[in-house]
Amino acid sequence: MSDSEILLKAAINRIAARMTEKLINSAQEFTEIAEELPQKLQNEWYSFKEEVLEESDRLEKKTNQSKEKSSEEQLSKEDLIQIQIDNLRSKVIDINKDIEGKN
């Protein structure tokens, strides 16, 4: 073999060795990731469920506050209606008094 053939064969051998080493390292990394993945997925799922529950609680509180506010507004509307009724009664009584006073 000539020097150039030996040099070319050495380069090919080194490239093959490096590629093999990279493939082995990549396979090991993939194996580690694959082993960790179920636990990571479980952690993410647990975290997601917690977030959903917290959001549900927040929405429930918001809804309850809204209902309370609506109830308070309803009470104040009822109070306003009652005040109007009382004012009308008072006017009717005043009119009756005026009518009786003229008779």
BELFEN-V544783 format. One line per field, one symbol per residue. ss: DSSP state (H for helix, E for strand, L for the rest). Layout:
ss = ???
This chain:
ss = LLHHHHHHHHHHHHHHHHHHHHHHHHHHHHHHHHHHHHHHHHHHHHHHHHHHHHHHHHHHHHHHHHHHHHHHHHHHHHHHHHHHHHHHHHHHHHHHHHHHHHL
